[in-house]
Structures are given as structure tokens and as C-alpha cells.
């Protein structure tokens, strides 16, 4: 034993030395770029966003309830507000309400870029009636904020892009490479009539983009544990999704004589199985890139863990799994969203169904997930069907491309105090429709948000600061100025 202990101590010392060396050698990935003098953005830009918010362009799955009037009004607003964009750029209206603009660059041999956003919004939950600080479609501008549905998701993107382009057109600026602008009108219901139609139109004409920039992540304030600085997060990929409907049919009867197992028992057990046996947590490529960017900026003890992630992967996964947001980044999530059975208190129902929504990590597939669902339930009494569209995770875009470098540089110039990090978008965006016609697709929405602000997206009291919206315009303006070969 006396001979073994010194040997173990020596091994431990070597291991600790390797851990410390790896930590000290973990290089910072933060691009060193000087901030630019903030462009002067006139207050009328705030009025333009306000006017856009006041038009209730609400998308709906039910075609019979679709109201086209607000969408037509919105398009007319853009024509009046941005006359140079409407006259100097080549404009195409696709499927009545989707808009595509082409701004020809100096060098037409270069692949163009695409800036995209959507102008439809989700409905206002009636349970929130009267609980908004300002009416959801008021577009009110007070001393600090612009209020209303769409200020964060995603009319700020549409108006921010057009404000930036209109201003540059006034200055007679011409980008180095051609720039396309695409604005969908049904992103909130999967974008099949808007962005998908635009993408098909572009593909038919053999137009291929160097990169696409759509909404997605944002500048997070206090969102990354251990980091006090703001963190500008750029999505390299987005999760896929699959919803399945589980249904059971069994003889019902009177509630005074319940069977040993009812349809509700059977269905509830299946849902619990899926919740208890979730797909395994793992570090996907976008999260790996996040660690590369943010790890070197963390306190030493956290940096040590991330610098030696092959050894501490289990610990890293446990840390992520402690929060709902973190858990969604490291596993394919399982979320029961609908459970329906019965119609009367004293009647045993003969049928029951549930809908489970899954968000799929990059590197996994719809087919693989469906197989997992069936094997986990393993009950022939339960019928499992795909409910709605099934979408594969999007490809993972490069952090070494000219496009990412341009976005990164622009972020450092407009948000000089923020760290930059690549990451994963856990929700869905229109960008997935463009992956087949672009080398890379990135997802970033130029706005700053806290965890409280994130609840406003699709929730109540959606708003953006006036200066935050001006920074949004500055971001798109500077990005266009930075577009090079």
C-alpha cells in the first residue's frame, strides 16, 4: 500500500496538471473589432414600427377564418413608407402576400445573401384580456418603449431591414454582392404558404445564397449562468419537430362499475412512459460550438469543466438539465400538449387521445424518434400516428464562413459590450425553408432581452425599447456595409 499511494498521488498530480493546462490554453474566440459610431436613426423610424404594429396581421391554421384585409393593408403601408425600396429594388409578390426584393450588387458573379423576416403575428390569448399594460395592437410609443404584438416577433425584423435599406438607398450605397429581402406572412403556422413558396420560386431560378440571416436568437442579458456581460447568440441550426397522436378505443360503461383499466388509464400510462424514458441527453454540434465561444469567458472553475468536456461531459449535461431552457438544448424534448377523453362525469369514455410534441436535436431524425416512441409505448392497444407536419432538424451552419464572420464583426460593432456565441435555436423559424438554397443559414434577431422579456414573446406585454429598435436598424445597416467578397 505504501508503494501504491505515492504512485496514485503522482497520477493524480499529472491529471490535475493536464486539466489546468487545458484550461489555461483554452483560447478566446471573441473577435477583436472596434465599435462604430452609432448611426443616427430618426424618430420617424419608431413611428413606422408603431404603424406596422397597429395592423393585426394574425395568421391562422383555419383558412375559413383568415382575414386578408390586414395583410393587404400592411403591404400598402410598406409601399408608402419605403418608396425607394419599392421602386429601386426588383420586387416580386408571391402567393399574394409574400414579398421578395432584389437589390443588385456591384459584382453579380458573387452569390447573393438573403435577409428574411416575417410580418404575421400570433393571436392575443383571450385569457390575457385587459391584462396588457397597453392594448396589444396599439403600437403605443411612450418614454421608453414601443408596445404591441410583433415588436419582438417579428415585425421589428421586417421594419428594421427596410429602414436600413431605405436609408442606404438614400445615400446611393450599392452593396458588393446582391442582397435579397424576403418577408413571409405565415411563419407562425409553419411558413408553407410564405417562405416555402419564396424558396421554391428562388430554387426554380437557380438562385443560391452565400448565406441567409433570419430571426432566431438574440442578445441575452443575464441568460448565461456565470457570465455578467450580454451574450449575442447566433443560431447555427434549429431543432426539428414531430407531433404524434396516441389514441385508444375500448368499451366504456357506467362510472359506478369501472373496469380494472379504462382508456384513460391506458393512455395516461403511455404518456408517462414517454416522459420517463425520454431520448438521452447529449451535446450536439451547435452546443459544442457554444461551449467553444463562451467557455473561455467563464470563471475559472467553470472554464476548467468546459476546457475538459470529454472528461466532464456528464457533469455538463446535468448542469444543462437543471433548467427547462438548458434541457431543451441537450435533448430531444417530450411535451404532452393535448389530452382528451370523456364528456360526462358518470360515463366511462370509450375513446381517448393525446398529442405529444417532440423537438428533435440535430443529428437525430424523425424516423429514429418515431421508432423510439413505438418501442417505449410497446402497447398494441394504442394507435400511434403522426399529427401534422414532421420536420427534420436543420443542417448545422459553419462558424468559419465569411458569412458568420460578417455577422460576428457586425455584432461587435453594434453591441460592443456583448460576447458572441454560436448556439442552437430550439423553436422553428422560416429559415428551414431556405436551407436547400444556401451554403449557410444563421438565425439572429437584433434585440436585447432578459429572461422576463422572453416571456413576452407570444405572451402579454410584448414590447421593445426605442433605443433597442434603433440598434436593430443599426445592426442591419452595418451588416450591409460589411458585406464583402
LONU-336718 format. One record per residue (C-alpha): residue number from 1; residue in three letters; chain; y, x, z. Coordinates in Angstrom, 2 decimals, padded with zeros to 5 digits. Example, Ala and Ser with C-alpha at 12.3 -4.5 7.8 and 13.67 -1.06 7.14 Angstrom:
BEGIN
seq|type|mol|v|u|w
1|ALA|A|-004.50|012.30|007.80
2|SER|A|-001.06|013.67|007.14
//
This chain:
BEGIN
seq|type|mol|v|u|w
1|UNK|A|000.00|000.00|000.00
2|UNK|A|002.37|002.86|000.86
3|UNK|A|001.84|004.24|-002.63
4|UNK|A|002.31|000.86|-004.31
5|UNK|A|005.61|-000.11|-002.64
6|UNK|A|007.65|002.82|-003.99
7|UNK|A|006.26|002.07|-007.45
8|UNK|A|007.26|-001.58|-007.20
9|UNK|A|010.68|-000.57|-005.96
10|UNK|A|011.09|001.69|-008.96
11|UNK|A|010.07|-001.05|-011.38
12|UNK|A|012.49|-003.47|-009.70
13|UNK|A|015.28|-000.92|-009.96
14|UNK|A|014.60|-000.46|-013.68
15|UNK|A|014.54|-004.22|-014.25
16|UNK|A|017.84|-004.65|-012.39
17|UNK|A|019.36|-001.77|-014.34
18|UNK|A|018.32|-003.37|-017.64
19|UNK|A|019.77|-006.72|-016.54
20|UNK|A|023.08|-005.14|-015.57
21|UNK|A|023.30|-003.04|-018.73
22|UNK|A|022.60|-006.08|-020.90
23|UNK|A|025.32|-007.96|-019.04
24|UNK|A|027.89|-005.20|-019.39
25|UNK|A|027.07|-004.77|-023.07
26|UNK|A|027.40|-008.46|-023.89
27|UNK|A|030.24|-008.33|-026.42
28|UNK|A|033.08|-010.84|-026.55
29|UNK|A|033.10|-012.92|-029.73
30|UNK|A|036.69|-014.06|-029.30
31|UNK|A|038.74|-013.31|-032.41
32|UNK|A|041.94|-011.45|-031.66
33|UNK|A|044.67|-013.25|-033.58
34|UNK|A|048.30|-013.69|-032.62
35|UNK|A|049.64|-017.19|-032.12
36|UNK|A|052.05|-018.52|-034.74
37|UNK|A|055.42|-020.06|-034.12
38|UNK|A|054.72|-023.80|-033.78
39|UNK|A|055.77|-025.66|-036.92
40|UNK|A|058.49|-028.23|-036.35
41|UNK|A|056.92|-031.68|-036.66
42|UNK|A|059.44|-034.55|-036.94
43|UNK|A|059.10|-037.51|-034.58
44|UNK|A|058.59|-039.81|-037.54
45|UNK|A|055.02|-038.47|-037.70
46|UNK|A|054.43|-040.21|-034.35
47|UNK|A|055.73|-043.44|-035.85
48|UNK|A|053.32|-043.03|-038.76
49|UNK|A|050.32|-042.76|-036.43
50|UNK|A|051.64|-045.71|-034.45
51|UNK|A|051.87|-047.82|-037.62
52|UNK|A|048.29|-046.86|-038.54
53|UNK|A|047.01|-047.84|-035.07
54|UNK|A|048.60|-051.29|-035.38
55|UNK|A|046.30|-052.16|-038.30
56|UNK|A|042.94|-053.32|-036.83
57|UNK|A|040.53|-051.75|-039.34
58|UNK|A|037.43|-052.78|-037.40
59|UNK|A|034.10|-052.06|-039.07
60|UNK|A|031.18|-054.40|-038.52
61|UNK|A|027.47|-054.45|-039.39
62|UNK|A|027.74|-058.13|-040.28
63|UNK|A|029.07|-058.42|-043.84
64|UNK|A|029.97|-062.05|-043.27
65|UNK|A|032.41|-061.03|-040.54
66|UNK|A|034.03|-058.17|-042.45
67|UNK|A|037.77|-058.71|-042.81
68|UNK|A|039.03|-056.76|-045.81
69|UNK|A|042.73|-057.53|-045.26
70|UNK|A|043.42|-054.78|-042.67
71|UNK|A|041.72|-052.18|-044.87
72|UNK|A|043.88|-053.13|-047.85
73|UNK|A|046.96|-053.05|-045.61
74|UNK|A|046.01|-049.59|-044.36
75|UNK|A|045.66|-048.22|-047.89
76|UNK|A|049.08|-049.64|-048.81
77|UNK|A|050.53|-048.01|-045.68
78|UNK|A|049.24|-044.61|-046.81
79|UNK|A|050.71|-045.12|-050.30
80|UNK|A|054.16|-045.89|-048.85
81|UNK|A|054.09|-043.25|-046.14
82|UNK|A|052.77|-040.33|-048.20
83|UNK|A|054.27|-040.73|-051.70
84|UNK|A|053.71|-037.09|-052.69
85|UNK|A|050.03|-037.21|-051.75
86|UNK|A|049.73|-040.44|-053.70
87|UNK|A|051.48|-039.14|-056.81
88|UNK|A|050.91|-035.36|-056.98
89|UNK|A|047.27|-035.31|-055.92
90|UNK|A|044.50|-036.79|-058.03
91|UNK|A|043.43|-039.95|-056.17
92|UNK|A|040.24|-041.97|-056.58
93|UNK|A|039.38|-045.17|-054.75
94|UNK|A|035.63|-045.51|-054.27
95|UNK|A|033.89|-048.73|-053.34
96|UNK|A|037.27|-050.48|-052.85
97|UNK|A|038.29|-048.86|-049.56
98|UNK|A|037.09|-045.22|-049.51
99|UNK|A|039.76|-042.72|-050.56
100|UNK|A|039.31|-039.35|-052.27
101|UNK|A|042.18|-036.98|-053.12
102|UNK|A|042.03|-033.72|-055.08
103|UNK|A|044.67|-031.01|-054.62
104|UNK|A|044.16|-028.39|-057.30
105|UNK|A|044.34|-024.80|-056.10
106|UNK|A|045.54|-021.66|-057.84
107|UNK|A|042.06|-020.33|-058.54
108|UNK|A|039.79|-023.05|-059.93
109|UNK|A|036.84|-020.65|-060.12
110|UNK|A|036.52|-020.83|-056.33
111|UNK|A|034.51|-023.59|-054.69
112|UNK|A|036.89|-026.10|-053.06
113|UNK|A|036.98|-027.19|-049.43
114|UNK|A|036.82|-030.75|-048.09
115|UNK|A|038.79|-032.17|-045.17
116|UNK|A|037.45|-035.54|-044.13
117|UNK|A|038.08|-038.25|-041.54
118|UNK|A|037.61|-042.00|-041.21
119|UNK|A|040.03|-044.83|-040.59
120|UNK|A|037.73|-047.57|-039.33
121|UNK|A|037.51|-048.17|-035.59
122|UNK|A|035.09|-049.83|-033.19
123|UNK|A|035.88|-053.28|-031.77
124|UNK|A|037.50|-053.67|-028.38
125|UNK|A|034.96|-054.72|-025.76
126|UNK|A|035.95|-058.22|-024.63
127|UNK|A|034.94|-057.34|-021.05
128|UNK|A|037.92|-054.97|-021.06
129|UNK|A|040.33|-057.78|-021.98
130|UNK|A|043.53|-057.36|-020.04
131|UNK|A|042.37|-054.03|-018.61
132|UNK|A|044.11|-051.81|-021.16
133|UNK|A|047.31|-050.21|-019.91
134|UNK|A|048.75|-051.06|-023.33
135|UNK|A|047.33|-053.50|-025.91
136|UNK|A|044.63|-051.71|-027.95
137|UNK|A|046.36|-052.21|-031.31
138|UNK|A|049.95|-051.88|-030.08
139|UNK|A|050.42|-048.26|-031.18
140|UNK|A|052.96|-048.03|-028.37
141|UNK|A|054.82|-044.73|-028.01
142|UNK|A|056.08|-044.04|-024.51
143|UNK|A|057.49|-040.88|-022.98
144|UNK|A|054.15|-039.04|-023.18
145|UNK|A|051.51|-040.89|-025.18
146|UNK|A|050.71|-042.83|-028.32
147|UNK|A|048.38|-045.66|-027.28
148|UNK|A|045.68|-047.57|-029.10
149|UNK|A|042.28|-047.73|-030.74
150|UNK|A|041.99|-044.88|-033.25
151|UNK|A|044.34|-042.40|-031.59
152|UNK|A|041.32|-040.26|-030.69
153|UNK|A|038.69|-041.61|-033.08
154|UNK|A|039.69|-041.05|-035.83
155|UNK|A|043.00|-042.18|-037.30
156|UNK|A|044.57|-039.08|-035.82
157|UNK|A|042.43|-037.13|-038.33
158|UNK|A|043.47|-039.21|-041.34
159|UNK|A|047.17|-039.24|-040.46
160|UNK|A|047.11|-035.64|-039.23
161|UNK|A|045.66|-034.37|-042.52
162|UNK|A|048.06|-036.40|-044.67
163|UNK|A|051.09|-035.40|-042.61
164|UNK|A|050.15|-031.73|-043.06
165|UNK|A|049.54|-032.06|-046.81
166|UNK|A|052.68|-034.14|-047.43
167|UNK|A|054.76|-031.52|-045.62
168|UNK|A|053.28|-028.66|-047.64
169|UNK|A|053.79|-030.57|-050.88
170|UNK|A|057.46|-030.94|-049.96
171|UNK|A|057.57|-027.15|-049.66
172|UNK|A|055.86|-026.84|-053.07
173|UNK|A|052.96|-024.98|-051.49
174|UNK|A|049.81|-024.58|-053.60
175|UNK|A|046.54|-023.63|-051.84
176|UNK|A|044.50|-020.67|-053.08
177|UNK|A|041.44|-022.84|-053.69
178|UNK|A|041.28|-026.55|-054.43
179|UNK|A|041.28|-028.94|-051.47
180|UNK|A|039.71|-032.39|-051.38
181|UNK|A|040.59|-035.06|-048.82
182|UNK|A|038.06|-037.84|-048.15
183|UNK|A|038.63|-040.84|-045.91
184|UNK|A|035.76|-043.21|-045.17
185|UNK|A|036.05|-046.75|-043.90
186|UNK|A|032.71|-047.41|-042.19
187|UNK|A|031.81|-044.29|-040.21
188|UNK|A|031.29|-046.35|-037.07
189|UNK|A|028.40|-048.16|-038.81
190|UNK|A|026.80|-045.06|-040.41
191|UNK|A|029.16|-044.47|-043.36
192|UNK|A|026.77|-045.72|-046.04
193|UNK|A|029.47|-047.57|-047.98
194|UNK|A|032.23|-045.00|-047.49
195|UNK|A|031.34|-041.32|-047.02
196|UNK|A|027.89|-041.70|-048.59
197|UNK|A|029.45|-043.22|-051.73
198|UNK|A|032.09|-040.47|-051.85
199|UNK|A|029.38|-037.80|-051.53
200|UNK|A|027.35|-039.41|-054.33
201|UNK|A|030.44|-039.52|-056.55
202|UNK|A|031.10|-035.82|-055.95
203|UNK|A|027.47|-034.85|-056.46
204|UNK|A|027.36|-036.67|-059.81
205|UNK|A|030.26|-034.46|-060.92
206|UNK|A|028.57|-031.25|-059.68
207|UNK|A|031.32|-030.56|-057.15
208|UNK|A|030.13|-028.18|-054.46
209|UNK|A|032.21|-027.19|-051.46
210|UNK|A|032.60|-023.87|-049.74
211|UNK|A|032.81|-025.84|-046.51
212|UNK|A|033.53|-029.28|-045.12
213|UNK|A|035.55|-029.97|-041.97
214|UNK|A|035.06|-033.35|-040.33
215|UNK|A|035.70|-034.81|-036.88
216|UNK|A|033.35|-033.76|-034.10
217|UNK|A|034.01|-031.65|-031.05
218|UNK|A|037.45|-030.86|-029.62
219|UNK|A|039.45|-028.64|-027.29
220|UNK|A|037.82|-029.26|-023.93
221|UNK|A|039.82|-028.91|-020.72
222|UNK|A|037.61|-028.34|-017.70
223|UNK|A|034.48|-029.29|-019.64
224|UNK|A|032.62|-025.96|-019.41
225|UNK|A|031.49|-025.03|-015.86
226|UNK|A|032.67|-021.58|-014.85
227|UNK|A|035.46|-021.47|-017.44
228|UNK|A|039.03|-022.27|-016.42
229|UNK|A|040.53|-021.84|-019.89
230|UNK|A|040.46|-024.58|-022.52
231|UNK|A|037.49|-024.23|-024.88
232|UNK|A|037.81|-025.19|-028.54
233|UNK|A|034.32|-026.32|-029.59
234|UNK|A|033.30|-026.30|-033.25
235|UNK|A|030.15|-028.23|-034.14
236|UNK|A|027.69|-026.35|-036.37
237|UNK|A|025.25|-029.24|-036.58
238|UNK|A|024.71|-032.76|-035.33
239|UNK|A|021.65|-034.39|-033.88
240|UNK|A|019.58|-036.79|-035.90
241|UNK|A|018.71|-040.24|-034.64
242|UNK|A|015.88|-042.72|-034.61
243|UNK|A|015.63|-046.16|-033.05
244|UNK|A|012.24|-047.78|-032.56
245|UNK|A|011.39|-051.35|-031.69
246|UNK|A|008.45|-051.90|-029.35
247|UNK|A|007.02|-055.41|-029.38
248|UNK|A|004.23|-057.20|-027.52
249|UNK|A|002.62|-060.60|-028.14
250|UNK|A|000.37|-062.17|-025.51
251|UNK|A|-000.49|-065.65|-024.29
252|UNK|A|002.23|-066.96|-021.96
253|UNK|A|001.94|-069.77|-019.46
254|UNK|A|003.35|-071.23|-016.26
255|UNK|A|005.07|-068.85|-013.87
256|UNK|A|003.18|-070.41|-010.94
257|UNK|A|-000.04|-068.86|-012.26
258|UNK|A|000.93|-065.36|-013.51
259|UNK|A|-001.66|-063.29|-015.27
260|UNK|A|-002.62|-059.87|-013.94
261|UNK|A|-000.46|-058.33|-016.67
262|UNK|A|002.38|-060.02|-018.57
263|UNK|A|004.14|-058.96|-021.75
264|UNK|A|006.99|-057.71|-019.58
265|UNK|A|004.59|-055.55|-017.54
266|UNK|A|003.07|-054.07|-020.70
267|UNK|A|006.40|-053.37|-022.34
268|UNK|A|008.03|-052.00|-019.19
269|UNK|A|005.14|-049.58|-018.72
270|UNK|A|005.57|-048.32|-022.30
271|UNK|A|009.29|-047.76|-021.79
272|UNK|A|008.63|-045.90|-018.54
273|UNK|A|006.05|-043.69|-020.29
274|UNK|A|008.65|-042.71|-022.89
275|UNK|A|011.23|-042.00|-020.19
276|UNK|A|008.82|-039.96|-018.08
277|UNK|A|007.34|-037.99|-020.98
278|UNK|A|010.45|-037.00|-022.88
279|UNK|A|010.40|-034.31|-025.58
280|UNK|A|010.62|-030.88|-023.97
281|UNK|A|013.98|-029.25|-023.38
282|UNK|A|014.72|-026.16|-025.44
283|UNK|A|017.63|-024.04|-026.64
284|UNK|A|018.36|-024.97|-030.25
285|UNK|A|020.26|-022.70|-032.64
286|UNK|A|023.72|-024.31|-032.10
287|UNK|A|023.35|-023.97|-028.32
288|UNK|A|022.20|-020.38|-028.83
289|UNK|A|025.48|-019.78|-030.69
290|UNK|A|027.41|-021.46|-027.86
291|UNK|A|025.87|-019.01|-025.40
292|UNK|A|026.89|-016.10|-027.65
293|UNK|A|030.51|-017.25|-027.69
294|UNK|A|031.01|-018.46|-024.14
295|UNK|A|028.56|-016.28|-022.20
296|UNK|A|030.73|-013.11|-022.28
297|UNK|A|033.71|-015.10|-020.90
298|UNK|A|031.89|-016.38|-017.81
299|UNK|A|031.91|-014.96|-014.26
300|UNK|A|029.58|-012.01|-013.82
301|UNK|A|026.61|-013.83|-012.24
302|UNK|A|026.60|-016.46|-015.00
303|UNK|A|027.13|-013.80|-017.64
304|UNK|A|024.09|-011.96|-016.28
305|UNK|A|021.94|-015.06|-016.81
306|UNK|A|023.18|-015.67|-020.36
307|UNK|A|023.00|-011.99|-021.33
308|UNK|A|019.32|-012.04|-020.40
309|UNK|A|018.49|-015.52|-021.65
310|UNK|A|014.97|-014.57|-022.75
311|UNK|A|014.17|-013.96|-019.08
312|UNK|A|016.23|-016.80|-017.62
313|UNK|A|015.68|-019.49|-020.26
314|UNK|A|014.02|-021.80|-017.74
315|UNK|A|016.99|-021.50|-015.38
316|UNK|A|019.47|-022.08|-018.22
317|UNK|A|017.63|-025.24|-019.24
318|UNK|A|017.60|-026.52|-015.65
319|UNK|A|021.35|-025.95|-015.43
320|UNK|A|021.90|-027.94|-018.62
321|UNK|A|019.60|-030.74|-017.48
322|UNK|A|021.68|-031.39|-014.36
323|UNK|A|024.24|-033.46|-016.28
324|UNK|A|023.89|-036.14|-018.94
325|UNK|A|026.13|-034.21|-021.33
326|UNK|A|024.25|-030.95|-020.76
327|UNK|A|020.85|-032.60|-021.03
328|UNK|A|021.80|-034.08|-024.41
329|UNK|A|022.42|-030.56|-025.71
330|UNK|A|018.94|-029.22|-024.90
331|UNK|A|016.54|-032.03|-025.70
332|UNK|A|015.84|-034.97|-027.92
333|UNK|A|017.10|-037.78|-025.69
334|UNK|A|015.39|-041.09|-024.96
335|UNK|A|017.62|-044.09|-024.27
336|UNK|A|016.35|-047.66|-023.88
337|UNK|A|019.17|-049.83|-025.21
338|UNK|A|017.72|-053.34|-025.62
339|UNK|A|015.10|-055.22|-023.58
340|UNK|A|014.42|-058.87|-024.38
341|UNK|A|011.85|-061.30|-023.02
342|UNK|A|011.70|-064.83|-021.73
343|UNK|A|014.02|-067.83|-021.83
344|UNK|A|013.27|-069.84|-018.69
345|UNK|A|012.69|-068.91|-015.06
346|UNK|A|009.38|-070.74|-014.68
347|UNK|A|007.81|-069.80|-018.03
348|UNK|A|005.82|-066.63|-018.71
349|UNK|A|007.04|-065.35|-022.08
350|UNK|A|004.56|-064.83|-024.87
351|UNK|A|006.62|-062.13|-026.59
352|UNK|A|008.83|-059.25|-025.52
353|UNK|A|010.53|-056.41|-027.30
354|UNK|A|012.60|-053.35|-026.52
355|UNK|A|014.64|-050.94|-028.61
356|UNK|A|014.72|-047.24|-027.74
357|UNK|A|017.27|-044.90|-029.28
358|UNK|A|016.45|-041.19|-029.69
359|UNK|A|018.88|-038.41|-030.63
360|UNK|A|016.97|-035.58|-032.28
361|UNK|A|017.61|-031.86|-031.74
362|UNK|A|018.00|-029.55|-034.75
363|UNK|A|014.62|-028.02|-035.51
364|UNK|A|012.77|-031.27|-034.81
365|UNK|A|012.00|-034.12|-037.22
366|UNK|A|011.88|-037.90|-037.37
367|UNK|A|008.16|-037.79|-038.26
368|UNK|A|007.34|-035.49|-035.37
369|UNK|A|009.25|-037.69|-032.94
370|UNK|A|007.56|-040.87|-034.18
371|UNK|A|004.19|-039.23|-033.65
372|UNK|A|005.23|-038.28|-030.09
373|UNK|A|006.26|-041.91|-029.41
374|UNK|A|002.92|-043.34|-030.56
375|UNK|A|000.85|-040.77|-028.66
376|UNK|A|002.90|-041.26|-025.50
377|UNK|A|002.58|-045.06|-025.50
378|UNK|A|-001.08|-044.99|-026.55
379|UNK|A|-001.45|-048.76|-026.23
380|UNK|A|-002.76|-050.75|-029.23
381|UNK|A|-001.18|-053.92|-027.84
382|UNK|A|002.28|-052.53|-028.55
383|UNK|A|003.61|-052.57|-032.09
384|UNK|A|005.95|-049.66|-032.82
385|UNK|A|008.39|-049.99|-035.73
386|UNK|A|011.40|-048.04|-036.94
387|UNK|A|014.55|-050.09|-036.28
388|UNK|A|017.39|-049.39|-038.69
389|UNK|A|018.14|-046.08|-040.38
390|UNK|A|016.39|-042.88|-039.34
391|UNK|A|018.40|-039.70|-039.84
392|UNK|A|017.16|-036.11|-039.63
393|UNK|A|019.21|-033.54|-037.70
394|UNK|A|021.73|-031.85|-039.96
395|UNK|A|021.36|-028.23|-041.10
396|UNK|A|022.95|-025.59|-038.88
397|UNK|A|026.04|-024.03|-040.44
398|UNK|A|026.85|-020.33|-040.32
399|UNK|A|029.22|-018.65|-037.88
400|UNK|A|029.54|-015.71|-040.26
401|UNK|A|031.02|-017.57|-043.21
402|UNK|A|034.59|-017.33|-044.47
403|UNK|A|035.00|-021.00|-043.65
404|UNK|A|034.11|-020.57|-039.98
405|UNK|A|036.36|-017.52|-039.76
406|UNK|A|039.24|-019.55|-041.20
407|UNK|A|038.72|-022.34|-038.66
408|UNK|A|038.36|-019.81|-035.85
409|UNK|A|041.54|-017.98|-036.86
410|UNK|A|043.47|-021.25|-037.10
411|UNK|A|042.33|-022.32|-033.64
412|UNK|A|043.51|-019.04|-032.13
413|UNK|A|046.89|-019.50|-033.82
414|UNK|A|047.46|-023.12|-032.75
415|UNK|A|045.68|-023.13|-029.36
416|UNK|A|046.35|-019.54|-028.24
417|UNK|A|045.15|-020.02|-024.66
418|UNK|A|041.81|-021.51|-025.65
419|UNK|A|038.47|-019.80|-026.03
420|UNK|A|036.49|-020.58|-029.19
421|UNK|A|032.82|-021.53|-029.16
422|UNK|A|030.33|-022.96|-031.62
423|UNK|A|028.17|-025.82|-030.38
424|UNK|A|026.19|-028.96|-031.20
425|UNK|A|027.51|-032.47|-031.87
426|UNK|A|025.28|-034.96|-030.06
427|UNK|A|026.70|-038.07|-031.78
428|UNK|A|026.79|-038.86|-035.51
429|UNK|A|029.65|-038.36|-037.98
430|UNK|A|030.32|-038.90|-041.68
431|UNK|A|029.76|-035.18|-042.19
432|UNK|A|026.00|-035.61|-042.52
433|UNK|A|026.54|-037.27|-045.90
434|UNK|A|028.13|-034.09|-047.25
435|UNK|A|025.52|-031.51|-046.20
436|UNK|A|023.88|-031.57|-049.64
437|UNK|A|027.08|-030.63|-051.49
438|UNK|A|028.46|-027.89|-049.23
439|UNK|A|027.49|-024.41|-048.15
440|UNK|A|028.56|-025.21|-044.58
441|UNK|A|029.74|-028.26|-042.65
442|UNK|A|031.85|-027.93|-039.50
443|UNK|A|032.89|-030.58|-037.01
444|UNK|A|036.12|-030.30|-035.04
445|UNK|A|038.80|-032.79|-034.10
446|UNK|A|042.15|-031.14|-033.25
447|UNK|A|042.87|-032.75|-029.89
448|UNK|A|042.64|-031.66|-026.26
449|UNK|A|040.62|-033.76|-023.82
450|UNK|A|039.34|-033.78|-020.26
451|UNK|A|036.12|-035.47|-019.12
452|UNK|A|038.22|-038.53|-018.24
453|UNK|A|039.71|-038.58|-021.73
454|UNK|A|036.25|-038.55|-023.32
455|UNK|A|035.54|-041.92|-021.70
456|UNK|A|038.45|-043.38|-023.68
457|UNK|A|036.64|-042.82|-026.99
458|UNK|A|035.08|-046.22|-027.76
459|UNK|A|036.24|-047.22|-024.27
460|UNK|A|039.54|-048.52|-022.97
461|UNK|A|042.99|-046.94|-022.84
462|UNK|A|042.41|-044.71|-025.86
463|UNK|A|045.48|-042.53|-026.30
464|UNK|A|046.78|-039.12|-027.34
465|UNK|A|049.79|-037.18|-026.13
466|UNK|A|052.69|-036.97|-028.54
467|UNK|A|052.62|-033.18|-028.47
468|UNK|A|048.84|-033.25|-028.85
469|UNK|A|049.19|-035.20|-032.08
470|UNK|A|051.82|-032.76|-033.32
471|UNK|A|049.36|-029.94|-032.62
472|UNK|A|046.79|-031.86|-034.68
473|UNK|A|049.18|-031.77|-037.66
474|UNK|A|049.95|-028.11|-036.99
475|UNK|A|046.24|-027.30|-036.99
476|UNK|A|045.63|-028.85|-040.43
477|UNK|A|048.82|-027.32|-041.80
478|UNK|A|047.88|-023.83|-040.60
479|UNK|A|044.32|-024.23|-041.82
480|UNK|A|045.58|-024.95|-045.32
481|UNK|A|047.93|-021.97|-045.15
482|UNK|A|044.96|-019.80|-044.10
483|UNK|A|042.67|-020.90|-046.95
484|UNK|A|041.88|-017.75|-048.92
485|UNK|A|039.18|-016.49|-051.16
//
